[in-house]
Amino acid sequence: MLIGFLLFSYVFSAQYLTNFNNAFSFVENSDTVYVATAGGVVSFVPSTISHFYSNFSFSYRVFTTANGLRSNYVLDIDEDGVGNLWVIVRDVGIQVKRKDSDRFEAYDLPIVTLRKAKIIRYFGDDYFLIGTDYGLFVLKTGGNINSEDDRIYPPLIIRDSVKFIERGKDFAYIVTPLNIYGWTPDSTFRIDVPLNYGRFRIVKELADGILYSTGTKLVFASAETTLIFDAGSIYAAVKDDNRVYIGSNWGTYLFENRRLTKILSYPSSCIIPIEDSGIIFTYFSTNREFSYYGPPWRYFDGSTIYSFSTPVLFNLVTSLKFKGGVLASGILAWTSDSISLPSKLLIFDGQELRYGEGLRNIDHAIRSVDIDDSGKIWVGLYSANSPGIYIYDSSGRLQHIVDNLPSRIVCHISIAKDTLVALWQDGIYRIHRDGSFFTAERVFMVDYPFFVEQSGNDRYLIGTENEGLIIIDTSGNLVLRLNPSDLNSALVSVAKSKGEKIYIGTSNGLLVYRGMSIKKISTGYVRDIEFYKNFVIALTDSAIQLIYDDSLVYSFTSMNSPFTPINEQYYRVRDVLEIMDDGTLVVGGQEGILLMKVLFPDLKKESFRVFPNPARVGERIYVDAPEEPVVYDLSMRRLPYRAKLDGDLYFFDTNGWARGIYIIFSGDRKPVKILLR
């Protein structure tokens, strides 16, 4: 507990680099606009917007898990009567940022269903309307930010999926696919509309009537008339004074003075009105390259469209490598139901962010990144139709293409003494270079390699998808095979050596192998392993685990740190953890890149147990230590006695030893004296 407290106390800075291209809703708070996005809550002041040629920019800030959010994927946002911000976080539920605070707080409610909430609207008088796929929940707070004082009313009349909530003058409009309802604290009633062409999606109350969508129609209804417009499938509607902006798959429209005008051909999904008739909008694209992270924000000033100039594309990280002051990262825009696999290479030298050129085709999926001693960045592509390996300089310029590999599906690259590549259904190859020419020499055949690591100067560690861990020498001779039955896992996602130990990451936990014995340290799907000082750091789907002396001492999770878990089943990556020289953890995941600086404490060396002590000549002396012990006499002369293993314990057979005092050492722990009588 003390070690955990020290570690948590020493996390003193964090930053999450996310992608906020996909925006869902916004709220204005004084002169600042807050936007709920897939990369956190973005705040900006519209008066800071400037544009130059085809780009625009503004001063902005992004609130992420580094600012208290439990996930960066924020579905909706609203403010209460005093200026506190309330958000819906995907798969988490409600969180709150007080008016004068820079952090979001948890707002845990006792109903699990509310973790799947999608919409939140403040009605007034401390009522919040919460839309879910299971109906409308009503939250009555006590006027303070304390969930223990709240009352929650579950769905009674409105039990269908809530798609839209609009605050009206006298009541709230609740839109479900089949009905439009009115809600007040005292009643819930169905609103009869003159026309129904299919599923309802949005509704807006105007001074002279209501505007609602049904099917692909937009209908204006007043006491004296009904007007019908074709508008497509509507995603968004926002009112700005007497105007209503409509976003649909057919384009972006403006409804004003009972007329509907198409102002943009872009199919906008979130529209933010800006002064002087301008709008900022985001949109869904049919381009498969944008199928996950969305195109950049656009600004329309009434005549010209400008694109947001900041390149923010940090989600779905597939590989990370930090070397020589350069951080290289592969990011992937892939979805579980698509064959779309475009990637981008991000290069950051501490001053400027750059992209690697030439990665635009859908078959150029980055699976592995490494940096050689000259600073060149090697990018392994994962597709049968890919060129194989791209090699870049630190400015992102493409230098070479290695396209003569036996297989174009590159699972992993390891650059140390040798340059190794793991090729799908082909095995481990050593790459040789002669000027601009590259040749590949097969070292070992294995069908489904997942990871390859060089251990010292004479060993290669091969993690596989279905054969466990394979260790070979540099000539390709088998040294050791740890089968799935030995590891309780067929998949070995990562394996790295430290001294005489090999740390093995599997789909079932972190293991350490030493001296023919295997010890399980922790559970979870291990994505990567790194070493820092006396610590082993393991990245799993749900935590960053800190290991000391082969024991788990602390876990950074979404509950106690900015870390966000991985929950996409198809997102199978490894090699996404790096540690900078100052102890900053660089973690890649499906929500971006987390930089979390940890001041690793210098823990005191612990001793180990030797028993029995004293002992008699001829007895076994057991040593409970993680590393093989050695024996010295009082003159500090090492003695030739070798320890053996009995299960997890080392022991010495003292037959033939002289009586006296001996000193036993094990690793960097405090030595122990033993008396032999």
N, C-alpha and C positions, 0 to 999 in steps of 0.2 A: 504493500500500500504506500509506503514512504517513497519507494522508487517511482511508482506511478505518479504520485503527487509532484515529485521533483520534475519529472518529464513534462507533465501537463503545465506546470508553472513556467517552464522554460520555452514554451511555444510563445514567442513574443511578436511574431509578425506572420501574416499570410496574405496571399493574393491568389485569386482564381481568374485565369484567363479563359473566358467563355465566349460563346457565339450567341449574340442576341438578335440575329436577323429575323427570327420568327417571333413576331410580337402578337399579342392576343387582345389586350385591352389597356386602357389608360385612365388616369384621373388627374385633374388639375388641382394643385394645392398652392394657393397664393400665386406667385409668378413662375412656379416650377411644375413641369409635367412629369409624372411618374408612370412608367410603362411596364406592364407585366410581359416578360419574354421567356423564351426557352433558355436564356443565359443569365437569368436574374432579373432584378428590378432596375431599370435604367431611368435616371433622372436627368433632365436637361431644362434649360431656360430658353424658351423660343427666341427671345431677343438676341441671343448669341449666334443665331444661324447666319452663316455667310456662305457664299458660293463663288466658285472660280471655274470658268469654262463649264465642264459637264459634271463637276463634283460639288458637293456641299459638305459642310462640317459644322459642328457646334461643340460647346463645352458640355461634357456629360460625365456622369459617374455611374458605375455599375455596382449595385448591392448584390453580393453573392453569399455563399456559405461562409466566406470570411467575415461577413457582417451579420452572422446569426441565422441566415436561412438554412433550413435542413436539406434543401435541394435547390439547385439553380433553376429548375423548371417551374416557373410561376405562371399559373393559368389565368388568374384574374386579380384585380386590385380595386379597392374603393377606399374612401375616407369617411370617418364618422363626423359627428357634429362639431368636434373640437380640433380636428386636423390630424388625428391618429390614422395611420395607414393600415388597412387590413388586406391580407393577401390570401389566396388559395395556392398552396404549393402541391404539385402533383404527388399523389400517393402519401402525402403527409397530412394535409388538412390546413387549418387556419394558423397564420402567424401574424404578429402585430408589430409595427414600429411606432413607438410613441412620438408625438409631435416634435419634441426637443431631443430625440435620441438618434444616434447613427446606427443602431443595431435593431434587428428583428428578434422578437421574443417568441418562444413557443406558446401556443394557446391550445393546450390539450383538452379535448372534450371527451366524455366517456362513451361516445358512440363511434364504433369502428367505421361505420358507413361514411362518416364525415371525412375520413381520409381520402375518399374518392370524390369529394366535392369538386365542382368545376366553376361555379359562379358564386359570388358574394356581392350583395347590394345592401347598403345602409338605407333603411326606410325612414328613420327618425324615431325619437322617443326610445332610443337604445334597442331598437329592433333591427336585426340583420336577417335578410332572406338568403338562404343557401340552396343553390340548385345542384341536384345530383341526378344520376341516372335512375334513381329509385324514388324520385319525387322531391317535393319542396320541404325543407326543414326550416324552422323559424327559431332563431336564437334571440332570447331576451336577456341582455346583460344588465348588470346592476349599476351601470354608469361608470364602472371602473374596469381595469384590465385584470380581471381575476375570474377565471373560468369556474371557480368553486361557487361563485355567487350567481351563476347563470341558470336560466331555465331553457330547456330545449323542447320544442314541440315537433314531434315526428310527422311524416306525411299522413294526412287524413283524407282530404278530398283530392289533392293533387298528388297522384302516385305514379305518374308517368315521368319519363325523362324530361328534365327542365332544360330548354335550349336557350332561353333569353329571359331577362328580367329588366323591366323598365319602370322607373319611378314616375308616376303621374302626379297630377295636382291633388287628387283626392284619394287615390289608391295606387297600388302597384299592379303592373301587368305581368302575368306569368305565362310564358309561351311554352307549350309542349307540342309535339308533332301533330296531335289531333285536336287540341283545343287552345283557346286563349282565355285565361282566367283573370279575375280581379281579386285583389287581396287587401284587406285592412286588418288591424289587430282584432276586430270584432267579427269579421265575416270573410268567407271565400265564396266566390260566385263565378259562374261561367258567363263569358261575354259573347253575345250573339253578333256575328259579323255577316254582312250581306252576301259575300261570295266565298266559296271554298273550292280551290282548284287542286288541293293536295296538302301536303304537310306544311304546317306553319313554321316560321323561323324567327321573324323579328316583328316588333311593333313599336311605333313611336307616336306619342301623343302630341298633337299640334294645337294651335290656338283655335282652329276651325274644324278639327276632325282628328281622325287617327290614320296612320299609314302602317300597313302590315303586309307581310309577304305570305303567299300560299302557293305551293308548287313553284313554278317559274314566273309567277305573276306578282306584281306589286300593286296593291289596291289602296286607294285613298277613299275613305268613307266619311261623309259628313251628314248632317241632318237633311240636306237638300239634294245631295248628289253622290254618285259613286263613280270613280274613275279607275280604269284598269290599264296597266302598263306591263309590257314584256321586259323582264330584267334578269332572267336566269336564276341559278341557285344562289341565294344570297348568303354571304358569310358575315357581313358586318353592317351596322347602321349606327350613325352618330349624328346627333342634332347640334347645330351651331346657330343659335338665335332662331330664325324662322326657316333656316335651311336644314336639309337632311342629306348627308352623304351616304351613299349606298355602295357597298362592295359586293360584287358577285363574280361568278366564273365567266361572265360575259364582259366584264369591265367595271369601271368605277363611274357612278352616276351622281348627279346632283338633283334633288327634288326641291323646287322652289316655286312659289306662286302656282301651285297645283300642276306644275309641268315637270317632266322627268327629262333630263339632258345627260347624255353620255359625254363625260369630260375626259376619260382616259380609257384606253383599250386594255390596260393592265387589270387583271382579276384580283383586286385588293382584298385582303383579309383583316386588316386593321387600319383604321383611318384616324389621324389626329389633326383636327383643324388648327391652323396657325393663323395669326392675325394677318389682315390684308388679303383674305380669301385664299390663302395658301393651305396646303395640307402636306403632312408627312404620311406616307402609307407603306405598308408591307404587303406582299402578295404571294399567293401560291403559284408555282410554276409547273408546267407539264414537262419541263426539261429535267431529265433524270439526274443530272448533276446536282440539282438543287432539291432532290427528293427528301433529304433529311434536314439540312440546315437552312434552306431558304435563300432567296436572293437578298442582296443588301437593301437597306431602307432607301426610299426615294422621297424627294421633296419636289412638289409641284407648286409653283408660284402663280399659277393661273395661265401661264403661257409656255413655260419651259420645265422640263423634268431634269432633275439633278440626282446623281447617285451618291450615296454616303461614301466618303473617301477613305474611311478607316477600314483596313482589311481585318475584320474580326471573324476568324473561322477556326475555332479551337476545339470543336467537339469531335468525338469518336477518334481518339488518339490510338494509333496502331503501333507506334514504336517511338522510343526516345533515346537519345544519346547525347551526353555532355562530355566534351573533351576540348582542352586547349582554349577554354573560354567561349566555346561555341555550343549552342544547344540546337540540335536538329530533331525535328519531329515529323512523323508521317501522320496525316489525318485522313479519315475516310468518310465519304458521304454515302454510306450504304444503308439499306433498310432490310428488314427481315423478309419482306415479301417482294423483293426486287432483285434483279440480276445486275443492277447498276453498281459499279465499283470504281467510280472516279476517286482520285486522291489528290492531295496537295502536299508538297514538302515545305515545311516552315523552317527557316533558319534565323536564329537570333544570336547576335554577337555581343549583346549587352547594350548596344546603342540603337540598332535598327532591325526591324523585322523584314525579312525578304521571303519570296517564294522561289522554289526551284522551277525553272522553265521546262516546258515540254510535257507536263503531266496533265493533259486535258482529255485524253481518250478514256472511255469507260473501262477499258481493260487494264489500265495502269493503276492497279491497286497496291499501295505500299504495305508491305508486310514486315519489313525489317530495315533498320537504319544503323549504320556504323560509321565511324570516322577514323581514317588512317593517320599515320604519324605526320604526313605532309599537310593535314587539314582537309583532305578531300573527303567528301561525304558520299558513301556508297548506299544506294537505295535498291533494295530487293523488291521486285514486283511479283505479285501473286495472281497470275492468270495464265492459262494455256496459250493465250494470244498476245501476251506481253513480250517486250524485247528481252527481258531478263533482268539486267542490272543497269541502272543509270549511275554515273559518277559525276558529282558536281563540285565546283569550288565553293568557298564560303560565301560568295556573293550570289549563289544560285544559278550560275551559268553552267550549262551542261557541257562536260568535258569529254566523256567517253560513254559509249554504250557497249556493254558486254552481251552480245546477242548470239553467241555460239555455244551456249551451255546445252548439255544433253536434255535438260528440262527447263522450260521457261517459268515454272512455278517455284519461286524462291521462298522457302519457308523461313530461313534465318541466315544472317551473316555474322561472322565473328572475326574481327581483325585484331591480332596481337602479334605474336612471333610469326604466325602464318596468316594467310587470308583464306578462311573456310566459308563454304556455303552449304546449306542443307537444301537439297532439291527433292521436291515431292515425287515419291515413287521411284527414286533414283539413288539417293544416298548422300554421302558426304564427299565433297570435292574440295581440293586445294587449288586456288587460283594462282597462276603464274603470269607475270607481266614482263613483256619485252617491248619497251617504248609504248606504242599505241596498240600493241597486240596483246591479247589475253588468251591463255589456254587453261583448260580445266583438267585436273588429274583426279580420277576417282581414288578415294582413300578407303571407303567402306560402303558396302551396299546395305541399305535399310529402306524399306518401302515408305514408311510414314514418319520421317523425322520432323520434329517440332522445334527443336532447339539444339544448338551446338555451342560449346564453350571450351576454350583452351585452358587446361590446368597445368600451370608451370610450363616447362619446355618440352615435355614428353608425353602428355596425355590429352586426349580429346574426350569431353563428356557429351553424350548424345541423348537428349530427351526425345522420346518417341510418343506417338499417339496411342499405340496399342501394345508396345513391347517393353514398357518400363524404361529403365536407364541402362545404357550401354557405354562402357568405357573402353577405349582402344588406345594403342600407342600411335605414334606419328607414322608408322609404317602400315597401319591398318590392322594390326594384330589385336585380337580380343584380349583384354586384360580382366574385365569383370562385367558380369551381366546381373542386374537386379531385376527380377521378373515382376510382373504385376502382382503375383501372389506374395512376393516379399514386401512390396510397397503398399499393398491394399489399394492400388490404383494402376490402371493400364496407362494413363496419361502422365508423362513427366513434362511439365511446362517449362521448367527451368532447373538447372543444376550448376552449382558453383562451389569451388573448393577454397578452403581456408586452412592452411597448415595441413594437418593430417586428416581433416574432416571434409566431408562433402555434404553440403546442404542441398536438399532435394525438394523442389516444389511440385506438388501433385494436385490433382483435382480434389483430393481428400485431406490435404493438410501439408504442413512443413515437417520434413524428416531430416535427421542428421545421421550420416553413416560414418562409422569409425571402427577400424579393427574388427571387421566382420560382424559388427552389431549395428542395429538400426533402432533409433529412438524417435518417437513422434513428439514434436515440440508443441504444435498447435494445429487447429483445424481450419478449414476453409479452402477455397480454390485459390491456390497461390499463383499469382501472375508474374512476380519477379522477386529477386533477392539482391540485396546490396549489403556491403560491409562499411561500417564507419566506427573508428576507434575500436572499442571492445564490443560493439553492438552488431547484431545481425538484424537487418530490417527486411521484413517480408511484406509484400503487397498482396492482399487477398481481395476478393470481391466485396467484402464488407468492412475491411479494416486495414490500417497500416499497423503492423505488429512489430514491436521492439523486443528483441530477444537479447538477453544477457546471460552468459554462462549456460547456454542451451535451455533456458527457461523463459517463458513469456512473462515479461514484466509490465507491459502496458500495450493497449490497443487504442489507436486513434480511430474513432468511428464517426458516423454522421450525428451521433448524439452528443459527442464531447469535443468535436473539432470540425474544421471546414471540409473534411473528407466526405465525398459522396460515393455511395455504393454503386456497383455495376449490377444491373438487373435485366439486361438484354441477353437472352440465351444465345443468340447467334454471334454475339460480340466476343469472339475467342481470340484474345491477344495475350502476349507476354512481352517482356523486355520494355516495360513502360514505367520504370522507376529509376531515377538517377539521384545522386547525392553530390551537391557541390562542396567545395572545399570548406565553406563556412558552416556546414551542417544543414543547409537548405535542402529539403526533400522536394524533388520535382516529380510529380505524379501525374500520369496520363490516364484518362478515363473516358467515359462516354459523355461527360458534360464539359470536358475541356482539360486544361492543364492547371494543376494546383501547385503553387510554390509555398511551402510551409517551413519556416525557419525554426529549427529546434536546437537549443543549446544542450547538447548531450552532456549530462553530468559525469564527472570522473568518479565512478563508484569505487569505493574502497575494495581492495583485494580481500577476498574471503579465504578462509582456510578450508580444509577438508577434514573428513573424519577418518581416522585410522584405528582399527580395533582388531584384537584386544590390545590394550596399551596400559601397562606393560604386558609383555608376552614372554613365553618361554621358547628357548631354542627348539626348533622342530615344529613349532606351531605355524599355522597359516596366519599371515598378517593381511587383513583386508583393508583396501583403500577405496573409499567412496569418493572418487574424483572423476571429472569428465575426460581428462587426458591421461595418457599412460604415465604412471609415476616412475621416478628414478631414485636411486639410493646413493647417498654420500656419507662418508664418515666425518668425524669432527674436524679433520684437517681439510675438509672440502675437496676430498678426492673422490671422484665418481667410482662406484663399485660396479662390477660386471653383472649384478643380479638383475634378471628380467622379470617383469610382472606378467602374469597370465590373467585371462578372463574367466570368471565364474558367473555366467549370466551377465548382468550389468555391472558387476563389481570386479575390480582388479584385486589380485592377491599376490603375495610373495610366499614362496615355500622357504622357510628359514633353516631347513636341514643343512648343516655344514657351516652356518654362520657362527661367528664368535660372539660371546656375550659382550654387551656394551651399549652405547648410545649411537643411534643412527639418525640421519636427517633425510626425510622423504620430500621430494619436490614433485609438483604436478602443474605444468603450465606456468601461468603467471600468478598463481595463488600463493598465499603464505605457506612456507614450508612447515612441516610437523616433525617434531622430535619423537623418537620412540625408544623405549628402554627394552632391551632383550636380555633376559635373565637365564 
